[in-house]
Amino acid sequence: MKPRHLFYTVAILGFLYTPSASYASGGEPNVYFSFPPYVDLDTENPGSEYIYFWDNPTRMAMPILFPDYDRYDLMDNKETPEQKTARDAANGTKSYAAYQIATEAFNISDYEKALTLYQQLHDRKKSLKSKLYNFFGQKSDDWATEAATYMIGRTQMIMAQTLWDGYSDVTQTIDEKLIEQAGKSFETYLKEYPDGLYANSARNIKRRLLLLAGKDKALSDSIREALHNPEDAQNPFLFREFINYASDAPINVKTDAIPIILYTWLGNDPITEQDLKDFENRQQDTEANHDLYNMIRAIGLYRTGKYKELTEDIPAASETANHTLALSLLSLRGRSYIKQEQYDQARATFVKMLERASTEDERESIELEIARTKIMEDDTKWLFSKNSPLKNEKVLAAIAQNALSDEELVASLRDSPSADKRRFLAQELMLRYLLSRQFEQLDALFKTEKKTDIPKIFAKIKSTISALARNPKDETALLEIATYEYQNFITPIHTFDDTYHTPYYDFSAYDQIKSWCTPCQKTEEKRASYEPPYTIFLEVAQNLKSKEKSETEAQALHYVVTCFRGNSFQKQCKWDKTFENKGKQAFQRLHKIYPDSTWAKKTPYFYDDPIY
């Protein structure tokens, strides 16, 4: 070969094999998808609680403004550092400059111009260099040309929906011809760049086109088909699409993707024994992630009432690395033991679960489970013992308020539990004594407890309580107590001003505990006997009516009127109970007997009917 021929051959081969964008896979995908929060299938509506809490995706119809943002936004994380370097090196080329001009037009919504420029940039691939590259199986296009090719379909899709408001029936305003053209443009991109930077986006965005075209059945089928791909199933946007557009269709356990089965079985849809058998026959589908198989099977066993089989066959999750999965399996095992009335095993399972808890919300939920095992055995003494693992304030407050009788509270205090647990027991007993007017017992409790164990809410009324302990009919002290309950919104369910840092009432914990325990029913009955502040105001006013005039009577009359002032005042005064409105009589007496008093000036009106 002549020297010059050798030179030309080397030059051409070098030219052809100059590195362009070699598209990498981005590594091995995770199997299927991230697990949901751990499972509690006994909630009233579990389906709504276990929807996957990913952020809502940005509107897929919006334009691509910057390539880096776009790749992140569309979950196409395929570019290696070497590829990025190669792309950055190409940014000075004419094609990149042309892409920038097209994108500027796009940014100001001049889509017609942007589409023309993107199309022109794509059509430049007819050069001799492109043909030579393509002949040898290489890609001759730089990044800007590829991005422009993708943006043709994206621009057409946006142009097709410019008249759509995003909420009304899209089929009434969409440009079907442009939607069809967009679909063909994305197909062109995938044909020319099957492993391109935007290949995933181009494949996934076709579902957006089905949505815009109003093809609901095709959209549902497309989403469910995509979820069979483990890599696609990692895409949170795809699962959000499933929840919004495909989750209503009945599942086929034999053919549907594993993520669909899990999502559906977490909800309220019935599971038959045949469904469970069909799933067990698909064990090979989860060979790469046997933990996932155990989790779904455990849900199926629990939902079909096979509690013994669940506790015997499903692993205890002690060796499971995935935190959420471990909690889910332990939760299902513990609940299954409860269903079999094997409370010791259930409690031991939940204690193991508690050891793996990583957040306060998890601890609260698990501690409720532990409490449940004792409450259902009618054994609550252990819950406040030094050996008890319960520490969460909401759980301790809910148990003390609802699951313990007065006698149990007194006995538990006598056993001297830890300081934190003692505080909830003492506070609960004090509140009960206050609301039931057991002033002598309350005064004695003040004297036996350390100052640090006495709630701040009682600090200002200790002397008043002592006065009532000596004379339960002391009108001035009674009025002070009623006013204090009213101003701090103390009710049988212990709701009061947060500024006093008093124990609070947690409806979620209370509702769960109430559904488990017999003692709670007795507590409910006792609460019903407590008299609200209104009855004390009325009692004081009536008692003082036959005595000499006093500011105390004027104050009591003022509050009798005020208690019918509106809904919020009623809750503070009457606790939603029905009482005869004595406001008019109190108003008339207040302005007749005490017309110049401060209390009369504070009471310019009376209220015929409560305002709901």
Helices and strands as residue ranges (DSSP letters): H 3-16, H 46-49, H 67-73, H 81-89, G 90-92, H 94-107, H 111-123, G 124-126, H 128-135, H 143-160, G 170-172, H 176-192, H 199-212, H 216-226, G 232-234, H 236-245, H 258-265, H 273-280, G 283-286, H 290-303, H 307-313, H 323-339, H 343-355, H 360-375, G 381-384, H 393-402, H 406-414, H 419-435, H 439-448, G 451-453, H 456-459, H 462-470, H 475-487, G 498-500, H 507-514, H 519-529, H 533-544, H 551-562, H 567-574, H 583-593, H 598-601
